[in-house]
């Protein structure tokens, strides 16, 4: 084989650009601009699941046309490989094949272009391995590969595959362990494909989801290819901005920047701490029949005056006894006062006794096992003080693992509450209701008290619940032989979904009795197996006992 150095082209989008046919060849990549999602593409995740990164088609990358593939790495160091691949390609001797794509990254990093065959699942010859350098600016990448061997990809059992690898077990491009996003578009093999115009505004600054530690900012964007002017929408309500409702329309202009939070502009008194703002740019050209082109809704936030992003997270379980408490300081905060205790009311009402520091960390003197702890951080930006919310966590041995999970917003209407007992419990007191404060303060004489559950019966059936309703519950652990009993549990919450589960077929498994957790389908759905005048059977005779393939999906 022979390869030539990668050709790095600056990104200049020209309307009406047409790709060339290389030596009479045609492009062999199908759906190279991801207009059909990931159809005919495979997500390469060798030796790991896809946890730790996501792959999706997005509409605001600004590379070519409306769509692009985006990888977002959230735990790249823990993964063996990240990439996409498409097979079914063909190479013939003496021919040169341009391999190209358009890409950019959230930060500079490498990407490996790999051309490899699978020969009857017995050998995997590699014909091209080349690393390209991705940058934060969108660029075109082209590698010209000349094949000198025999024809590959036309025999039965042969599959020639193009891989675009951000990380792999045998390829280690620069920055492979970096987290962040990579965008890929306009992938071709054999002949360059036409570049599609980008009609929408892209590349927002501040970036979508950014947190700005200032009370004013300048919004800017990259204009669409056909834009003559820009309609600007800005507000504090996502739906209003998306639907151009209320006073969210801020005008039409030719410039691609817009000041907010300053005298003479929207929010002249300044942007408000603790507020999320939504904005959208529609591209306008009255000479074009498809104008205006509605843009995506972006967002940015001003951090609150109060402390936020606690570690351990609010509601965290089994926190190590030597843990350090940390948080993100509130907007403008100079000093932080920490309150910590085992009583929600004591911590919530405390006005003295806190520990003041200029650091956003606090190391408790001693945490005890099996406890629920509450903590609060008050922020000071002289002369103003801002009371923080009360967070909680448990240490090992405390009651925990609620079902439905704490904060669940799609619980079954006929859900059964369950939990894991504490190490000291001899029984459990159940509290349940729709009033948050009432459940938190409830005692055994309150209507929220639902009785005692014996050890080994860590569940409670509240009956059929209305859809779309929010509930609060807590479990107090009891052991009359221990003078510290009862131990008041943390408060959990869930909201019921708008459906009723009739039969959970996915809960059935292939575990035969007396194996723990055995739940075979034909033990619940009684059939005619073994009956001479009834041949009806449920499931299969051998594992898997139930169908595992989705034949028809939907909702």
C-alpha positions in Angstrom: 0.0 0.0 0.0 1.0 3.6 -0.3 -0.4 6.6 1.5 0.2 10.4 1.1 0.3 12.9 4.0 -3.0 14.2 5.2 -4.2 17.3 3.4 -5.5 19.9 5.9 -7.8 22.4 4.3 -9.1 25.6 5.9 -12.8 25.6 6.3 -14.5 27.8 3.7 -18.1 27.0 2.9 -18.9 27.8 -0.7 -22.4 27.6 -1.8 -22.9 25.3 -4.8 -19.7 23.5 -4.2 -19.6 20.1 -6.0 -17.4 17.2 -5.1 -15.3 15.5 -7.7 -15.2 12.0 -9.0 -11.7 10.6 -8.5 -10.7 8.6 -11.5 -14.3 7.7 -12.3 -14.9 6.4 -8.8 -17.9 7.3 -6.7 -18.2 7.9 -3.0 -18.8 4.6 -1.2 -19.9 6.0 2.2 -23.7 6.0 2.7 -25.3 8.6 5.0 -21.9 10.4 5.3 -23.7 13.6 6.6 -25.8 11.8 9.1 -29.1 13.0 7.6 -30.5 9.6 8.4 -29.2 9.5 11.9 -26.6 6.7 12.4 -28.2 4.4 9.7 -25.4 2.1 8.3 -23.0 3.4 10.9 -21.7 1.4 13.8 -20.6 2.8 17.2 -17.3 1.2 18.0 -17.0 0.5 21.7 -14.5 -2.4 21.9 -14.0 -3.8 25.4 -16.4 -1.3 27.0 -20.0 -0.2 27.0 -21.0 3.1 25.7 -21.2 4.5 29.3 -18.7 7.3 29.6 -19.5 8.8 26.2 -22.6 9.6 24.2 -23.0 9.7 20.4 -25.8 11.7 18.8 -26.8 13.6 15.7 -26.9 17.4 16.3 -28.2 20.2 14.2 -25.9 23.2 15.2 -22.4 22.0 14.5 -22.0 24.3 11.4 -19.9 21.8 9.5 -22.0 20.8 6.4 -25.7 20.9 6.1 -28.1 20.6 9.0 -26.7 17.5 10.8 -23.4 16.2 12.2 -22.3 13.4 14.5 -21.2 14.5 18.0 -19.2 12.5 20.5 -19.3 13.8 24.0 -16.7 12.1 26.2 -17.6 12.3 29.9 -15.2 9.6 31.2 -12.7 9.0 28.4 -9.9 7.7 30.7 -12.0 4.8 31.7 -12.8 3.7 28.2 -10.9 1.4 25.9 -12.3 2.8 22.6 -14.5 5.4 21.1 -15.4 5.7 17.5 -17.7 5.1 14.5 -17.3 2.7 11.6 -18.9 1.8 8.3 -18.3 -1.4 6.3 -19.2 -2.7 2.8 -16.4 -0.8 1.1 -14.3 -1.9 -1.9 -10.7 -1.2 -2.9 -9.0 -2.3 -6.2 -5.3 -2.5 -7.1 -3.7 0.6 -8.5 -6.6 3.0 -7.6 -6.3 6.0 -5.3 -9.1 6.6 -2.8 -9.6 10.0 -1.2 -10.8 9.5 2.4 -12.2 12.7 3.9 -14.4 14.3 6.5 -15.0 17.6 8.2 -14.5 17.9 11.9 -13.8 20.0 15.0 -13.2 19.4 18.7 -13.9 21.2 21.9 -10.1 21.1 22.5 -7.2 20.1 20.3 -6.8 16.3 20.1 -6.1 13.5 17.7 -8.3 11.2 15.6 -7.2 7.9 14.0 -8.4 7.1 10.4 -8.3 3.3 10.1 -9.0 1.2 7.0 -9.2 -2.5 7.9 -10.7 -5.7 6.5 -12.5 -8.6 8.2 -11.7 -11.8 6.3 -14.1 -14.5 7.4 -13.7 -13.5 11.1 -10.2 -15.1 10.9 -7.9 -12.2 10.0 -8.1 -8.4 10.1 -5.5 -6.9 7.7 -4.9 -3.2 8.1 -4.4 -1.1 5.0 -4.3 2.4 6.5 -3.7 3.9 9.9 -3.2 7.6 10.1 -3.6 10.2 12.9 -5.0 13.6 12.1 -5.0 16.6 14.5 -8.4 18.0 15.3 -8.7 21.7 16.4 -11.4 23.9 17.8 -11.9 25.3 14.3 -13.8 23.3 11.8 -11.5 21.9 9.1 -11.6 19.5 6.1 -9.3 16.5 6.3 -8.3 14.4 3.2 -6.1 11.3 3.1 -5.3 9.9 -0.4 -4.9 6.1 -0.1 -3.4 4.2 -3.1 -4.1 0.4 -3.0 -1.3 -1.9 -4.2 -2.7 -5.3 -3.2 -5.4 -7.4 -4.5 -9.1 -6.4 -4.6 -10.6 -6.4 -1.1 -14.3 -6.3 -0.3 -15.9 -8.2 -3.3 -15.6 -11.8 -2.1 -18.0 -13.6 0.3 -16.7 -13.2 3.9 -14.7 -10.1 3.1 -15.8 -6.8 4.7 -13.7 -3.6 4.3 -14.4 -1.1 7.1 -13.5 2.5 7.6 -13.1 3.5 11.2 -12.8 7.1 12.7 -11.4 6.5 16.1 -11.1 9.1 18.9 -9.6 6.4 21.1 -8.7 2.7 20.7 -6.9 -0.2 22.4 -4.3 -0.3 19.6 -4.3 3.3 18.5 -3.4 6.2 20.8 -4.0 9.6 19.3 -2.9 12.7 21.2 -5.5 13.7 23.8 -7.2 10.3 23.8 -8.1 10.7 27.5 -9.5 14.2 27.2 -13.2 14.7 28.0 -15.3 17.0 25.8 -17.0 16.9 22.4 -15.9 16.0 18.9 -18.0 16.8 15.8 -17.7 14.9 12.5 -19.5 15.4 9.2 -19.3 14.9 5.5 -17.5 11.6 5.6 -16.6 10.1 2.2 -14.5 7.4 0.6 -13.6 7.2 -3.0 -14.8 10.6 -4.1 -15.5 13.9 -2.3 -19.2 14.7 -1.8 -20.8 18.1 -2.2 -20.8 20.3 0.8 -24.2 21.3 1.9 -24.9 24.9 2.9 -25.3 25.7 6.6 -28.4 27.8 6.8 -28.6 28.2 10.6 -26.6 30.3 13.0 -24.0 28.2 14.8 -21.0 28.4 17.2 -22.7 30.4 20.0 -20.5 32.4 22.4 -21.0 31.9 25.3 -21.2 28.2 24.5 -24.5 26.5 25.0 -24.9 25.7 28.8 -22.1 28.1 29.8 -22.0 29.6 33.3 -21.0 33.3 33.2 -19.7 34.9 36.4 -20.7 38.4 35.3 -23.9 40.5 35.3 -23.5 41.4 31.6 -22.2 39.6 28.5 -22.0 39.9 24.7 -23.7 37.2 22.7 -22.2 36.3 19.3 -22.5 33.5 16.7 -21.4 32.3 13.3 -23.9 33.3 10.7 -25.6 30.9 8.3 -24.3 30.9 4.7 -27.3 32.7 3.3 -28.0 35.1 6.1 -28.4 38.8 5.3 -29.6 39.7 8.8 -30.5 38.1 12.1 -33.6 37.9 14.3 -32.7 37.8 18.0 -34.8 36.2 20.7 -33.9 36.3 24.4 -35.7 35.5 27.6 -35.9 33.5 30.8 -38.4 30.9 29.6 -37.4 28.1 27.2 -40.8 27.7 25.6 -41.3 31.4 25.1 -38.0 31.8 23.3 -38.5 28.7 21.2 -42.0 29.9 20.2 -41.1 33.6 19.9 -43.7 34.4 22.5 -44.1 37.5 24.7 -41.3 40.1 24.6 -38.6 37.6 23.6 -38.0 39.2 20.2 -35.2 41.7 20.6 -34.9 43.0 17.1 -33.3 42.3 13.7 -29.7 43.4 13.0 -26.9 42.8 10.5 -24.1 42.5 13.2 -23.4 39.0 14.7 -23.1 40.1 18.3 -25.5 41.5 20.8 -25.0 43.0 24.3 -27.2 42.1 27.2 -27.2 43.2 30.9 -26.0 46.8 30.1 -27.7 50.2 30.0 -29.4 50.7 26.7 -29.8 46.9 26.1 -32.0 44.1 27.4 -31.8 43.7 31.2 -30.3 47.2 31.7 -30.1 46.7 35.5 -27.8 43.6 34.9 -28.3 39.9 34.5 -29.7 38.3 37.7 -27.6 35.8 39.7 -29.2 32.3 39.8 -31.0 32.8 36.5 -30.8 30.8 33.3 -31.3 32.8 30.0 -32.3 31.3 26.7 -31.5 32.8 23.3 -32.0 32.0 19.7 -30.9 33.4 16.3 -33.1 33.1 13.2 -31.2 33.7 10.0 -33.0 36.1 7.5 -32.7 36.6 3.8 -35.8 38.1 2.2 -34.6 37.0 -1.2 -34.7 33.3 -0.2 -38.1 31.6 -0.1 -37.1 29.4 2.9 -36.1 32.3 5.0 -36.1 32.8 8.0 -34.2 29.7 9.2 -35.1 29.1 12.8 -32.1 28.4 14.9 -31.7 26.2 18.0 -32.3 27.5 21.5 -29.1 28.0 23.4 -28.8 28.8 27.1 -26.4 30.4 29.6 -26.6 30.9 33.3 -25.5 33.4 35.9 -24.5 31.5 39.1 -26.6 32.0 42.2 -25.5 34.0 45.2 -25.8 30.9 47.3 -23.4 28.0 47.3 -24.1 25.2 44.8 -22.8 21.9 43.4 -22.2 20.2 46.8 -19.8 17.2 47.1 -21.1 14.8 48.4 -24.1 15.5 46.2 -27.4 16.2 48.0 -28.9 12.8 49.0 -25.6 10.9 48.5 -25.4 7.5 50.3 -22.6 5.6 52.1 -20.2 8.6 52.2 -16.8 7.7 53.6 -16.2 8.7 57.2 -13.1 10.7 56.3 -14.8 12.7 53.5 -14.1 16.3 52.8 -17.1 18.5 52.0 -16.7 20.8 49.0 -19.0 23.1 47.0 -18.9 25.9 44.4 -19.0 29.3 45.9 -21.9 31.6 45.2 -21.5 34.5 42.8 -19.3 37.1 44.4 -18.9 35.2 47.6 -15.8 36.1 49.7 -16.4 34.0 52.8 -18.2 30.8 53.5 -19.8 29.6 56.7 -20.5 25.9 57.2 -23.1 24.3 59.4 -23.2 20.5 59.9 -25.3 18.3 62.1 -27.7 15.3 62.3 -30.9 17.3 62.6 -32.5 19.1 59.6 -34.1 21.7 61.8 -31.0 22.4 63.8 -28.9 23.0 60.6 -31.7 24.9 58.8 -32.3 27.3 61.8 -28.7 27.7 62.9 -27.5 31.3 63.2 -24.4 30.7 65.2 -21.8 28.0 65.6 -20.8 27.7 62.0 -17.3 27.4 60.7 -16.2 30.4 58.6 -13.5 30.1 55.9 -12.3 31.7 52.7 -12.0 28.2 51.1 -14.8 26.2 49.5 -13.8 23.0 51.4 -14.5 21.8 54.9 -13.2 18.7 56.7 -15.5 17.5 59.5 -13.8 16.5 62.7 -15.5 13.1 62.8 -18.4 11.4 61.0 -20.1 8.4 62.5 -21.3 5.3 60.6 -25.1 4.8 60.1 -26.0 8.5 60.3 -27.9 11.0 58.2 -26.0 14.3 58.1 -27.3 17.7 57.1 -25.2 20.6 56.1 -25.5 24.2 54.9 -23.2 26.8 53.5 -23.9 30.5 53.9 -22.2 32.9 51.6 -20.9 36.4 52.4 -20.2 39.1 50.0 -19.8 42.1 52.4 -22.0 43.5 53.5 -24.5 41.0 52.2 -25.1 37.4 53.5 -26.9 34.7 51.6 -28.4 31.6 53.4 -27.7 28.3 51.6 -30.1 25.4 51.2 -29.8 22.4 53.4 -28.1 19.3 51.8 -27.9 15.8 53.2 -25.9 12.6 52.9 -25.7 9.3 54.8 -22.7 7.4 56.0 -22.2 3.6 55.6 -24.7 1.5 57.6 -27.6 4.0 57.3 -31.0 3.3 55.7 -30.8 3.8 52.0 -31.3 2.6 48.3 -34.9 3.8 48.1 -37.1 2.5 45.3 -38.4 4.4 43.4 -35.0 6.2 43.4 -34.9 9.5 45.1 -36.0 12.2 42.6 -37.6 9.8 40.1 -40.1 11.6 37.9 -41.6 8.6 36.1 -42.5 6.1 38.9 -45.2 3.5 38.3 -48.7 4.4 39.6 -48.8 1.0 41.4 -45.2 1.3 42.7 -44.2 -0.6 45.8 -41.8 1.4 48.0 -38.7 -0.5 49.2 -35.4 0.3 50.9 -32.3 -1.2 52.4 -32.2 -1.5 56.2 -29.6 0.2 58.4 -27.2 -2.1 60.2 -28.7 -1.2 63.6 -32.4 -1.6 62.7 -34.7 -4.0 64.4 -37.8 -2.6 62.7 -38.9 0.4 60.5 -41.3 3.2 60.8 -42.9 4.4 57.5 -43.9 8.0 56.8 -45.6 8.9 53.5 -47.5 11.8 52.1 -47.8 14.7 49.6 -46.6 17.5 51.8 -42.8 17.8 52.0 -42.6 19.6 55.3 -45.3 17.5 56.9 -43.5 14.3 56.0 -40.2 15.6 57.3 -41.7 16.7 60.6 -44.1 13.8 61.1 -44.2 11.7 64.2 -46.1 8.5 65.1 -49.2 10.5 65.8 -49.2 12.3 62.4 -51.4 11.2 59.5 -48.3 10.7 57.4 -47.3 7.8 59.8 -48.1 4.5 58.0 -47.0 2.0 60.7 -44.2 -0.3 61.5 -42.6 -2.8 59.2 -40.7 -5.8 60.6 -37.1 -6.6 59.8 -37.0 -8.4 56.5 -40.1 -6.7 55.2 -38.5 -3.5 53.8 -41.3 -2.5 51.6 -44.6 -0.6 51.7 -47.5 -0.6 49.3 -49.2 2.8 49.2 -51.9 1.6 46.8 -52.7 2.8 43.3 -51.5 6.4 43.1 -52.8 9.2 40.7 -50.6 10.0 37.7 -48.4 13.0 37.7 -48.4 13.3 41.5 -45.4 14.0 43.7 -44.9 12.1 47.0 -42.5 12.3 49.9 -41.5 9.5 52.2 -39.0 8.6 54.9 -38.0 5.5 56.9 -37.0 5.8 60.5 -35.0 2.9 61.9 -35.9 1.5 65.3 -34.1 -0.7 67.8 -35.5 -0.5 71.3 -32.3 -2.1 72.7 -30.3 1.0 71.6 -30.8 4.2 73.5 -30.0 6.3 70.4 -33.1 4.8 68.6 -35.0 5.8 66.6 -32.8 7.0 63.8 -34.7 9.5 61.6 -34.1 8.7 58.0 -33.5 11.1 55.1 -36.5 12.3 53.1 -37.0 10.9 49.6 -39.3 12.0 46.8 -40.8 10.7 43.5 -43.4 11.6 41.0 -45.7 9.2 39.3 -45.7 8.9 35.5 -48.7 9.0 33.3 -49.1 5.2 32.8 -50.0 2.1 34.7 -47.8 -1.0 34.4 -49.9 -4.0 33.8 -47.3 -6.7 33.2 -43.5 -6.2 33.4 -42.3 -8.9 30.9 -38.8 -7.6 31.1 -38.6 -8.8 34.7 -38.6 -12.5 33.8 -35.3 -14.3 33.8 -33.6 -17.7 33.1 -32.8 -18.5 36.7 -34.1 -22.0 37.6 -35.3 -22.8 41.1 -34.0 -22.9 43.8 -31.7 -20.2 42.5 -32.0 -16.8 44.2 -34.2 -14.4 42.2 -35.8 -17.1 40.0 -38.6 -15.5 38.0 -39.4 -17.7 35.0 -42.2 -16.7 32.7 -44.0 -20.0 32.7 -44.1 -20.0 36.6 -46.3 -17.0 36.4 -48.2 -17.6 33.2 -49.6 -21.1 33.6 -49.8 -23.1 30.4 -50.7 -26.6 29.2 -47.3 -28.1 29.5 -47.5 -31.7 30.5 -51.3 -31.9 29.9 -52.2 -34.5 27.3 -55.2 -32.6 25.9 -53.6 -29.2 26.0 -50.4 -28.5 24.1 -50.3 -24.7 24.8 -46.9 -23.6 26.2 -45.6 -20.3 27.4 -41.9 -19.6 26.6 -39.2 -22.0 25.5 -38.2 -25.3 27.0 -34.6 -24.2 27.3 -33.0 -20.8 28.1 -33.7 -18.2 27.0 -37.2 -19.0 28.3 -38.7 -15.8 26.8 -38.1 -13.8 23.6 -35.2 -11.4 23.8 -35.5 -9.7 20.5 -37.7 -6.6 19.9 -39.9 -7.4 16.9 -42.0 -4.3 16.9 -41.1 -1.2 19.0 -43.2 1.8 19.9 -44.9 3.6 22.6 
